[in-house]
Amino acid sequence: MAVPVPCGGARGPGAARSGDPGIARFEPRQPDDTLEFSSRRAVFAAADGLWPMYYAVLDREHHPMMLCNSCVRLGSQIGELSEPYYYFSISDTALEQNPWRTGMVYLLPAATFEAQPPLAVGDAQAHVAQAASPVPVEPLAKLAVGPEDFPFLDRIRGHRDADLQARIAADPSGFPWVSTAP
């Protein structure tokens, strides 16, 4: 995942994640996503330091799982942004196995990235901390992170994949598709 980071109006580096400590170049890929912006072939990154840590500490090689997650800031009518809101969920069968590992967060240059446009949410706008680059990107730096570094590890939810897929099919814009039943 790769996204330019807004910082005082300037674009700084974005952050990508991986379990591979030796990535010298990120190549565009085609993800399986329901949103128009993130369903295109690109290198994706986050404009938030915590969101890529979620991906970095998940051991998806040894624990197959479906993910549902986001990092958003709500924009007011006068253009101010809220603190970030996070949502992290993985397949309940994987969560039961504690699918954690040490991974890498990579810092990427912002030059070729386009930030995801804000989404309308009532009278506000949701600014998703995601950007996409249509061309390969070479990292500027990398940082090893472990499960103990991720501050929301104990708040990662578990979901039933079939239930989540049914909710997505019924209401593609209904993120996060959680059940209202206890």
PyMOL commands that place a pseudoatom at each C-alpha (Angstrom):
pseudoatom trace, name=CA, resn=MET, resi=1, chain=A, elem=C, hetatm=0, pos=[0.000, 0.000, 0.000]
pseudoatom trace, name=CA, resn=ALA, resi=2, chain=A, elem=C, hetatm=0, pos=[1.477, 3.432, -0.883]
pseudoatom trace, name=CA, resn=VAL, resi=3, chain=A, elem=C, hetatm=0, pos=[0.132, 6.943, -0.174]
pseudoatom trace, name=CA, resn=PRO, resi=4, chain=A, elem=C, hetatm=0, pos=[1.622, 10.464, -0.071]
pseudoatom trace, name=CA, resn=VAL, resi=5, chain=A, elem=C, hetatm=0, pos=[1.437, 12.044, 3.346]
pseudoatom trace, name=CA, resn=PRO, resi=6, chain=A, elem=C, hetatm=0, pos=[-0.022, 15.547, 3.590]
pseudoatom trace, name=CA, resn=CYS, resi=7, chain=A, elem=C, hetatm=0, pos=[2.080, 17.593, 5.998]
pseudoatom trace, name=CA, resn=GLY, resi=8, chain=A, elem=C, hetatm=0, pos=[1.306, 21.289, 6.341]
pseudoatom trace, name=CA, resn=GLY, resi=9, chain=A, elem=C, hetatm=0, pos=[0.116, 21.385, 2.751]
pseudoatom trace, name=CA, resn=ALA, resi=10, chain=A, elem=C, hetatm=0, pos=[3.226, 19.640, 1.414]
pseudoatom trace, name=CA, resn=ARG, resi=11, chain=A, elem=C, hetatm=0, pos=[3.292, 16.058, 0.253]
pseudoatom trace, name=CA, resn=GLY, resi=12, chain=A, elem=C, hetatm=0, pos=[5.778, 13.876, 2.049]
pseudoatom trace, name=CA, resn=PRO, resi=13, chain=A, elem=C, hetatm=0, pos=[6.529, 10.176, 1.790]
pseudoatom trace, name=CA, resn=GLY, resi=14, chain=A, elem=C, hetatm=0, pos=[3.864, 7.506, 2.151]
pseudoatom trace, name=CA, resn=ALA, resi=15, chain=A, elem=C, hetatm=0, pos=[4.176, 4.172, 3.936]
pseudoatom trace, name=CA, resn=ALA, resi=16, chain=A, elem=C, hetatm=0, pos=[3.845, 0.651, 2.575]
pseudoatom trace, name=CA, resn=ARG, resi=17, chain=A, elem=C, hetatm=0, pos=[3.965, -2.649, 4.450]
pseudoatom trace, name=CA, resn=SER, resi=18, chain=A, elem=C, hetatm=0, pos=[5.284, -6.150, 3.950]
pseudoatom trace, name=CA, resn=GLY, resi=19, chain=A, elem=C, hetatm=0, pos=[6.701, -9.165, 5.732]
pseudoatom trace, name=CA, resn=ASP, resi=20, chain=A, elem=C, hetatm=0, pos=[9.588, -9.112, 3.250]
pseudoatom trace, name=CA, resn=PRO, resi=21, chain=A, elem=C, hetatm=0, pos=[12.567, -7.111, 4.565]
pseudoatom trace, name=CA, resn=GLY, resi=22, chain=A, elem=C, hetatm=0, pos=[14.277, -6.984, 1.175]
pseudoatom trace, name=CA, resn=ILE, resi=23, chain=A, elem=C, hetatm=0, pos=[11.917, -5.134, -1.161]
pseudoatom trace, name=CA, resn=ALA, resi=24, chain=A, elem=C, hetatm=0, pos=[13.947, -2.833, -3.414]
pseudoatom trace, name=CA, resn=ARG, resi=25, chain=A, elem=C, hetatm=0, pos=[11.034, -1.822, -5.658]
pseudoatom trace, name=CA, resn=PHE, resi=26, chain=A, elem=C, hetatm=0, pos=[7.248, -1.942, -5.295]
pseudoatom trace, name=CA, resn=GLU, resi=27, chain=A, elem=C, hetatm=0, pos=[5.450, -2.936, -8.492]
pseudoatom trace, name=CA, resn=PRO, resi=28, chain=A, elem=C, hetatm=0, pos=[1.836, -1.974, -9.288]
pseudoatom trace, name=CA, resn=ARG, resi=29, chain=A, elem=C, hetatm=0, pos=[-0.658, -4.763, -8.536]
pseudoatom trace, name=CA, resn=GLN, resi=30, chain=A, elem=C, hetatm=0, pos=[-4.365, -5.338, -9.087]
pseudoatom trace, name=CA, resn=PRO, resi=31, chain=A, elem=C, hetatm=0, pos=[-6.128, -5.707, -5.713]
pseudoatom trace, name=CA, resn=ASP, resi=32, chain=A, elem=C, hetatm=0, pos=[-9.551, -7.250, -5.138]
pseudoatom trace, name=CA, resn=ASP, resi=33, chain=A, elem=C, hetatm=0, pos=[-11.393, -4.268, -3.643]
pseudoatom trace, name=CA, resn=THR, resi=34, chain=A, elem=C, hetatm=0, pos=[-14.950, -2.925, -3.751]
pseudoatom trace, name=CA, resn=LEU, resi=35, chain=A, elem=C, hetatm=0, pos=[-14.026, 0.780, -3.981]
pseudoatom trace, name=CA, resn=GLU, resi=36, chain=A, elem=C, hetatm=0, pos=[-13.365, 2.361, -7.357]
pseudoatom trace, name=CA, resn=PHE, resi=37, chain=A, elem=C, hetatm=0, pos=[-10.174, 4.125, -6.227]
pseudoatom trace, name=CA, resn=SER, resi=38, chain=A, elem=C, hetatm=0, pos=[-8.569, 1.037, -4.710]
pseudoatom trace, name=CA, resn=SER, resi=39, chain=A, elem=C, hetatm=0, pos=[-9.654, -1.491, -7.317]
pseudoatom trace, name=CA, resn=ARG, resi=40, chain=A, elem=C, hetatm=0, pos=[-7.158, -0.316, -9.937]
pseudoatom trace, name=CA, resn=ARG, resi=41, chain=A, elem=C, hetatm=0, pos=[-3.670, -1.563, -10.771]
pseudoatom trace, name=CA, resn=ALA, resi=42, chain=A, elem=C, hetatm=0, pos=[-1.262, 0.517, -8.659]
pseudoatom trace, name=CA, resn=VAL, resi=43, chain=A, elem=C, hetatm=0, pos=[1.217, 0.643, -5.804]
pseudoatom trace, name=CA, resn=PHE, resi=44, chain=A, elem=C, hetatm=0, pos=[-0.801, 1.552, -2.694]
pseudoatom trace, name=CA, resn=ALA, resi=45, chain=A, elem=C, hetatm=0, pos=[0.481, 3.278, 0.453]
pseudoatom trace, name=CA, resn=ALA, resi=46, chain=A, elem=C, hetatm=0, pos=[-0.894, 4.931, 3.563]
pseudoatom trace, name=CA, resn=ALA, resi=47, chain=A, elem=C, hetatm=0, pos=[-0.641, 8.561, 4.624]
pseudoatom trace, name=CA, resn=ASP, resi=48, chain=A, elem=C, hetatm=0, pos=[-0.816, 7.367, 8.219]
pseudoatom trace, name=CA, resn=GLY, resi=49, chain=A, elem=C, hetatm=0, pos=[1.916, 5.653, 10.219]
pseudoatom trace, name=CA, resn=LEU, resi=50, chain=A, elem=C, hetatm=0, pos=[-0.278, 3.165, 12.097]
pseudoatom trace, name=CA, resn=TRP, resi=51, chain=A, elem=C, hetatm=0, pos=[-2.375, 1.766, 9.238]
pseudoatom trace, name=CA, resn=PRO, resi=52, chain=A, elem=C, hetatm=0, pos=[0.561, 0.084, 7.419]
pseudoatom trace, name=CA, resn=MET, resi=53, chain=A, elem=C, hetatm=0, pos=[1.670, -1.485, 10.711]
pseudoatom trace, name=CA, resn=TYR, resi=54, chain=A, elem=C, hetatm=0, pos=[-1.608, -3.481, 10.708]
pseudoatom trace, name=CA, resn=TYR, resi=55, chain=A, elem=C, hetatm=0, pos=[-0.672, -5.031, 7.366]
pseudoatom trace, name=CA, resn=ALA, resi=56, chain=A, elem=C, hetatm=0, pos=[2.976, -5.516, 8.358]
pseudoatom trace, name=CA, resn=VAL, resi=57, chain=A, elem=C, hetatm=0, pos=[2.205, -7.590, 11.469]
pseudoatom trace, name=CA, resn=LEU, resi=58, chain=A, elem=C, hetatm=0, pos=[-0.409, -9.869, 9.821]
pseudoatom trace, name=CA, resn=ASP, resi=59, chain=A, elem=C, hetatm=0, pos=[1.036, -13.234, 8.779]
pseudoatom trace, name=CA, resn=ARG, resi=60, chain=A, elem=C, hetatm=0, pos=[-1.135, -13.850, 5.718]
pseudoatom trace, name=CA, resn=GLU, resi=61, chain=A, elem=C, hetatm=0, pos=[1.326, -16.401, 4.303]
pseudoatom trace, name=CA, resn=HIS, resi=62, chain=A, elem=C, hetatm=0, pos=[0.594, -18.895, 7.083]
pseudoatom trace, name=CA, resn=HIS, resi=63, chain=A, elem=C, hetatm=0, pos=[-2.923, -17.764, 8.025]
pseudoatom trace, name=CA, resn=PRO, resi=64, chain=A, elem=C, hetatm=0, pos=[-5.285, -17.195, 5.082]
pseudoatom trace, name=CA, resn=MET, resi=65, chain=A, elem=C, hetatm=0, pos=[-7.683, -14.372, 5.911]
pseudoatom trace, name=CA, resn=MET, resi=66, chain=A, elem=C, hetatm=0, pos=[-10.048, -11.788, 4.536]
pseudoatom trace, name=CA, resn=LEU, resi=67, chain=A, elem=C, hetatm=0, pos=[-9.370, -8.202, 5.629]
pseudoatom trace, name=CA, resn=CYS, resi=68, chain=A, elem=C, hetatm=0, pos=[-11.702, -5.277, 6.258]
pseudoatom trace, name=CA, resn=ASN, resi=69, chain=A, elem=C, hetatm=0, pos=[-9.998, -2.098, 7.442]
pseudoatom trace, name=CA, resn=SER, resi=70, chain=A, elem=C, hetatm=0, pos=[-9.649, 1.634, 7.079]
pseudoatom trace, name=CA, resn=CYS, resi=71, chain=A, elem=C, hetatm=0, pos=[-8.067, 4.821, 8.374]
pseudoatom trace, name=CA, resn=VAL, resi=72, chain=A, elem=C, hetatm=0, pos=[-10.160, 7.957, 7.867]
pseudoatom trace, name=CA, resn=ARG, resi=73, chain=A, elem=C, hetatm=0, pos=[-10.229, 11.553, 9.024]
pseudoatom trace, name=CA, resn=LEU, resi=74, chain=A, elem=C, hetatm=0, pos=[-13.501, 13.435, 8.893]
pseudoatom trace, name=CA, resn=GLY, resi=75, chain=A, elem=C, hetatm=0, pos=[-13.404, 16.850, 7.266]
pseudoatom trace, name=CA, resn=SER, resi=76, chain=A, elem=C, hetatm=0, pos=[-15.582, 19.658, 8.568]
pseudoatom trace, name=CA, resn=GLN, resi=77, chain=A, elem=C, hetatm=0, pos=[-17.373, 22.207, 6.411]
pseudoatom trace, name=CA, resn=ILE, resi=78, chain=A, elem=C, hetatm=0, pos=[-14.550, 24.675, 7.146]
pseudoatom trace, name=CA, resn=GLY, resi=79, chain=A, elem=C, hetatm=0, pos=[-11.879, 22.211, 6.025]
pseudoatom trace, name=CA, resn=GLU, resi=80, chain=A, elem=C, hetatm=0, pos=[-10.520, 21.026, 9.377]
pseudoatom trace, name=CA, resn=LEU, resi=81, chain=A, elem=C, hetatm=0, pos=[-9.660, 17.330, 9.690]
pseudoatom trace, name=CA, resn=SER, resi=82, chain=A, elem=C, hetatm=0, pos=[-10.435, 15.185, 12.725]
pseudoatom trace, name=CA, resn=GLU, resi=83, chain=A, elem=C, hetatm=0, pos=[-8.005, 12.864, 14.421]
pseudoatom trace, name=CA, resn=PRO, resi=84, chain=A, elem=C, hetatm=0, pos=[-7.850, 9.519, 12.555]
pseudoatom trace, name=CA, resn=TYR, resi=85, chain=A, elem=C, hetatm=0, pos=[-10.511, 6.851, 13.017]
pseudoatom trace, name=CA, resn=TYR, resi=86, chain=A, elem=C, hetatm=0, pos=[-9.319, 3.267, 12.557]
pseudoatom trace, name=CA, resn=TYR, resi=87, chain=A, elem=C, hetatm=0, pos=[-11.151, 0.044, 11.800]
pseudoatom trace, name=CA, resn=PHE, resi=88, chain=A, elem=C, hetatm=0, pos=[-9.328, -3.306, 11.747]
pseudoatom trace, name=CA, resn=SER, resi=89, chain=A, elem=C, hetatm=0, pos=[-10.966, -6.684, 11.134]
pseudoatom trace, name=CA, resn=ILE, resi=90, chain=A, elem=C, hetatm=0, pos=[-9.733, -10.086, 9.915]
pseudoatom trace, name=CA, resn=SER, resi=91, chain=A, elem=C, hetatm=0, pos=[-11.322, -13.504, 9.434]
pseudoatom trace, name=CA, resn=ASP, resi=92, chain=A, elem=C, hetatm=0, pos=[-12.406, -14.856, 12.820]
pseudoatom trace, name=CA, resn=THR, resi=93, chain=A, elem=C, hetatm=0, pos=[-10.765, -18.213, 12.077]
pseudoatom trace, name=CA, resn=ALA, resi=94, chain=A, elem=C, hetatm=0, pos=[-7.402, -16.467, 11.550]
pseudoatom trace, name=CA, resn=LEU, resi=95, chain=A, elem=C, hetatm=0, pos=[-7.817, -14.194, 14.584]
pseudoatom trace, name=CA, resn=GLU, resi=96, chain=A, elem=C, hetatm=0, pos=[-8.244, -17.263, 16.809]
pseudoatom trace, name=CA, resn=GLN, resi=97, chain=A, elem=C, hetatm=0, pos=[-4.750, -18.413, 15.706]
pseudoatom trace, name=CA, resn=ASN, resi=98, chain=A, elem=C, hetatm=0, pos=[-2.952, -15.154, 16.672]
pseudoatom trace, name=CA, resn=PRO, resi=99, chain=A, elem=C, hetatm=0, pos=[-1.640, -14.607, 13.118]
pseudoatom trace, name=CA, resn=TRP, resi=100, chain=A, elem=C, hetatm=0, pos=[1.085, -12.113, 14.036]
pseudoatom trace, name=CA, resn=ARG, resi=101, chain=A, elem=C, hetatm=0, pos=[4.634, -11.730, 12.744]
pseudoatom trace, name=CA, resn=THR, resi=102, chain=A, elem=C, hetatm=0, pos=[7.436, -9.196, 12.529]
pseudoatom trace, name=CA, resn=GLY, resi=103, chain=A, elem=C, hetatm=0, pos=[7.137, -7.197, 9.320]
pseudoatom trace, name=CA, resn=MET, resi=104, chain=A, elem=C, hetatm=0, pos=[8.399, -4.078, 7.589]
pseudoatom trace, name=CA, resn=VAL, resi=105, chain=A, elem=C, hetatm=0, pos=[6.962, -0.608, 7.068]
pseudoatom trace, name=CA, resn=TYR, resi=106, chain=A, elem=C, hetatm=0, pos=[8.514, 1.072, 4.025]
pseudoatom trace, name=CA, resn=LEU, resi=107, chain=A, elem=C, hetatm=0, pos=[8.609, 4.840, 3.457]
pseudoatom trace, name=CA, resn=LEU, resi=108, chain=A, elem=C, hetatm=0, pos=[7.917, 5.738, -0.172]
pseudoatom trace, name=CA, resn=PRO, resi=109, chain=A, elem=C, hetatm=0, pos=[8.450, 8.976, -2.120]
pseudoatom trace, name=CA, resn=ALA, resi=110, chain=A, elem=C, hetatm=0, pos=[5.217, 10.867, -2.825]
pseudoatom trace, name=CA, resn=ALA, resi=111, chain=A, elem=C, hetatm=0, pos=[6.018, 12.178, -6.323]
pseudoatom trace, name=CA, resn=THR, resi=112, chain=A, elem=C, hetatm=0, pos=[3.949, 9.671, -8.357]
pseudoatom trace, name=CA, resn=PHE, resi=113, chain=A, elem=C, hetatm=0, pos=[1.103, 9.142, -5.867]
pseudoatom trace, name=CA, resn=GLU, resi=114, chain=A, elem=C, hetatm=0, pos=[-2.456, 10.405, -6.137]
pseudoatom trace, name=CA, resn=ALA, resi=115, chain=A, elem=C, hetatm=0, pos=[-4.390, 10.714, -2.877]
pseudoatom trace, name=CA, resn=GLN, resi=116, chain=A, elem=C, hetatm=0, pos=[-7.788, 9.058, -2.681]
pseudoatom trace, name=CA, resn=PRO, resi=117, chain=A, elem=C, hetatm=0, pos=[-10.476, 11.725, -3.130]
pseudoatom trace, name=CA, resn=PRO, resi=118, chain=A, elem=C, hetatm=0, pos=[-12.664, 12.368, -0.056]
pseudoatom trace, name=CA, resn=LEU, resi=119, chain=A, elem=C, hetatm=0, pos=[-15.930, 10.448, 0.251]
pseudoatom trace, name=CA, resn=ALA, resi=120, chain=A, elem=C, hetatm=0, pos=[-19.189, 12.239, 1.146]
pseudoatom trace, name=CA, resn=VAL, resi=121, chain=A, elem=C, hetatm=0, pos=[-20.570, 11.154, 4.538]
pseudoatom trace, name=CA, resn=GLY, resi=122, chain=A, elem=C, hetatm=0, pos=[-23.646, 13.221, 5.372]
pseudoatom trace, name=CA, resn=ASP, resi=123, chain=A, elem=C, hetatm=0, pos=[-22.520, 16.845, 5.744]
pseudoatom trace, name=CA, resn=ALA, resi=124, chain=A, elem=C, hetatm=0, pos=[-18.877, 15.827, 6.188]
pseudoatom trace, name=CA, resn=GLN, resi=125, chain=A, elem=C, hetatm=0, pos=[-16.205, 14.281, 4.030]
pseudoatom trace, name=CA, resn=ALA, resi=126, chain=A, elem=C, hetatm=0, pos=[-14.237, 11.148, 4.886]
pseudoatom trace, name=CA, resn=HIS, resi=127, chain=A, elem=C, hetatm=0, pos=[-10.572, 11.446, 3.933]
pseudoatom trace, name=CA, resn=VAL, resi=128, chain=A, elem=C, hetatm=0, pos=[-9.212, 7.909, 3.553]
pseudoatom trace, name=CA, resn=ALA, resi=129, chain=A, elem=C, hetatm=0, pos=[-5.461, 7.833, 4.224]
pseudoatom trace, name=CA, resn=GLN, resi=130, chain=A, elem=C, hetatm=0, pos=[-4.686, 6.040, 0.984]
pseudoatom trace, name=CA, resn=ALA, resi=131, chain=A, elem=C, hetatm=0, pos=[-2.914, 6.950, -2.258]
pseudoatom trace, name=CA, resn=ALA, resi=132, chain=A, elem=C, hetatm=0, pos=[-1.991, 5.129, -5.436]
pseudoatom trace, name=CA, resn=SER, resi=133, chain=A, elem=C, hetatm=0, pos=[0.914, 5.255, -7.870]
pseudoatom trace, name=CA, resn=PRO, resi=134, chain=A, elem=C, hetatm=0, pos=[0.477, 3.774, -11.354]
pseudoatom trace, name=CA, resn=VAL, resi=135, chain=A, elem=C, hetatm=0, pos=[4.239, 3.245, -11.685]
pseudoatom trace, name=CA, resn=PRO, resi=136, chain=A, elem=C, hetatm=0, pos=[6.818, 1.244, -9.696]
pseudoatom trace, name=CA, resn=VAL, resi=137, chain=A, elem=C, hetatm=0, pos=[8.211, 2.914, -6.567]
pseudoatom trace, name=CA, resn=GLU, resi=138, chain=A, elem=C, hetatm=0, pos=[11.550, 2.446, -4.776]
pseudoatom trace, name=CA, resn=PRO, resi=139, chain=A, elem=C, hetatm=0, pos=[11.493, 2.828, -0.978]
pseudoatom trace, name=CA, resn=LEU, resi=140, chain=A, elem=C, hetatm=0, pos=[13.354, 5.650, 0.756]
pseudoatom trace, name=CA, resn=ALA, resi=141, chain=A, elem=C, hetatm=0, pos=[13.685, 3.767, 4.054]
pseudoatom trace, name=CA, resn=LYS, resi=142, chain=A, elem=C, hetatm=0, pos=[12.247, 0.840, 6.024]
pseudoatom trace, name=CA, resn=LEU, resi=143, chain=A, elem=C, hetatm=0, pos=[11.426, 0.068, 9.634]
pseudoatom trace, name=CA, resn=ALA, resi=144, chain=A, elem=C, hetatm=0, pos=[10.955, -3.358, 11.246]
pseudoatom trace, name=CA, resn=VAL, resi=145, chain=A, elem=C, hetatm=0, pos=[7.784, -3.605, 13.375]
pseudoatom trace, name=CA, resn=GLY, resi=146, chain=A, elem=C, hetatm=0, pos=[6.431, -6.406, 15.528]
pseudoatom trace, name=CA, resn=PRO, resi=147, chain=A, elem=C, hetatm=0, pos=[3.015, -7.127, 16.989]
pseudoatom trace, name=CA, resn=GLU, resi=148, chain=A, elem=C, hetatm=0, pos=[4.114, -5.451, 20.229]
pseudoatom trace, name=CA, resn=ASP, resi=149, chain=A, elem=C, hetatm=0, pos=[4.606, -2.178, 18.279]
pseudoatom trace, name=CA, resn=PHE, resi=150, chain=A, elem=C, hetatm=0, pos=[1.052, -2.063, 16.914]
pseudoatom trace, name=CA, resn=PRO, resi=151, chain=A, elem=C, hetatm=0, pos=[-1.044, -0.178, 19.508]
pseudoatom trace, name=CA, resn=PHE, resi=152, chain=A, elem=C, hetatm=0, pos=[-4.396, -1.591, 18.337]
pseudoatom trace, name=CA, resn=LEU, resi=153, chain=A, elem=C, hetatm=0, pos=[-3.464, -5.283, 18.254]
pseudoatom trace, name=CA, resn=ASP, resi=154, chain=A, elem=C, hetatm=0, pos=[-6.004, -6.109, 20.973]
pseudoatom trace, name=CA, resn=ARG, resi=155, chain=A, elem=C, hetatm=0, pos=[-8.712, -4.175, 19.093]
pseudoatom trace, name=CA, resn=ILE, resi=156, chain=A, elem=C, hetatm=0, pos=[-8.550, -6.115, 15.826]
pseudoatom trace, name=CA, resn=ARG, resi=157, chain=A, elem=C, hetatm=0, pos=[-12.012, -7.558, 15.293]
pseudoatom trace, name=CA, resn=GLY, resi=158, chain=A, elem=C, hetatm=0, pos=[-12.871, -10.961, 13.920]
pseudoatom trace, name=CA, resn=HIS, resi=159, chain=A, elem=C, hetatm=0, pos=[-15.556, -11.428, 11.266]
pseudoatom trace, name=CA, resn=ARG, resi=160, chain=A, elem=C, hetatm=0, pos=[-17.132, -14.403, 9.512]
pseudoatom trace, name=CA, resn=ASP, resi=161, chain=A, elem=C, hetatm=0, pos=[-16.031, -14.210, 5.885]
pseudoatom trace, name=CA, resn=ALA, resi=162, chain=A, elem=C, hetatm=0, pos=[-19.365, -15.396, 4.452]
pseudoatom trace, name=CA, resn=ASP, resi=163, chain=A, elem=C, hetatm=0, pos=[-21.287, -12.802, 6.510]
pseudoatom trace, name=CA, resn=LEU, resi=164, chain=A, elem=C, hetatm=0, pos=[-18.954, -10.001, 5.442]
pseudoatom trace, name=CA, resn=GLN, resi=165, chain=A, elem=C, hetatm=0, pos=[-19.143, -11.004, 1.761]
pseudoatom trace, name=CA, resn=ALA, resi=166, chain=A, elem=C, hetatm=0, pos=[-22.957, -11.096, 1.933]
pseudoatom trace, name=CA, resn=ARG, resi=167, chain=A, elem=C, hetatm=0, pos=[-23.074, -7.614, 3.504]
pseudoatom trace, name=CA, resn=ILE, resi=168, chain=A, elem=C, hetatm=0, pos=[-20.683, -6.236, 0.884]
pseudoatom trace, name=CA, resn=ALA, resi=169, chain=A, elem=C, hetatm=0, pos=[-22.803, -7.728, -1.924]
pseudoatom trace, name=CA, resn=ALA, resi=170, chain=A, elem=C, hetatm=0, pos=[-26.003, -6.307, -0.417]
pseudoatom trace, name=CA, resn=ASP, resi=171, chain=A, elem=C, hetatm=0, pos=[-24.578, -2.811, 0.223]
pseudoatom trace, name=CA, resn=PRO, resi=172, chain=A, elem=C, hetatm=0, pos=[-21.194, -2.114, -1.439]
pseudoatom trace, name=CA, resn=SER, resi=173, chain=A, elem=C, hetatm=0, pos=[-20.981, 1.328, 0.212]
pseudoatom trace, name=CA, resn=GLY, resi=174, chain=A, elem=C, hetatm=0, pos=[-21.980, 0.099, 3.688]
pseudoatom trace, name=CA, resn=PHE, resi=175, chain=A, elem=C, hetatm=0, pos=[-18.476, -0.030, 5.204]
pseudoatom trace, name=CA, resn=PRO, resi=176, chain=A, elem=C, hetatm=0, pos=[-17.607, -1.487, 7.689]
pseudoatom trace, name=CA, resn=TRP, resi=177, chain=A, elem=C, hetatm=0, pos=[-20.445, -4.012, 7.241]
pseudoatom trace, name=CA, resn=VAL, resi=178, chain=A, elem=C, hetatm=0, pos=[-20.553, -5.005, 10.903]
pseudoatom trace, name=CA, resn=SER, resi=179, chain=A, elem=C, hetatm=0, pos=[-23.491, -6.791, 12.431]
pseudoatom trace, name=CA, resn=THR, resi=180, chain=A, elem=C, hetatm=0, pos=[-25.744, -4.752, 14.697]
pseudoatom trace, name=CA, resn=ALA, resi=181, chain=A, elem=C, hetatm=0, pos=[-26.782, -7.897, 16.574]
pseudoatom trace, name=CA, resn=PRO, resi=182, chain=A, elem=C, hetatm=0, pos=[-24.901, -8.749, 19.795]
for i in range(1, 182): cmd.bond("trace and resi %d" % i, "trace and resi %d" % (i + 1))
show_as sticks, trace
zoom trace
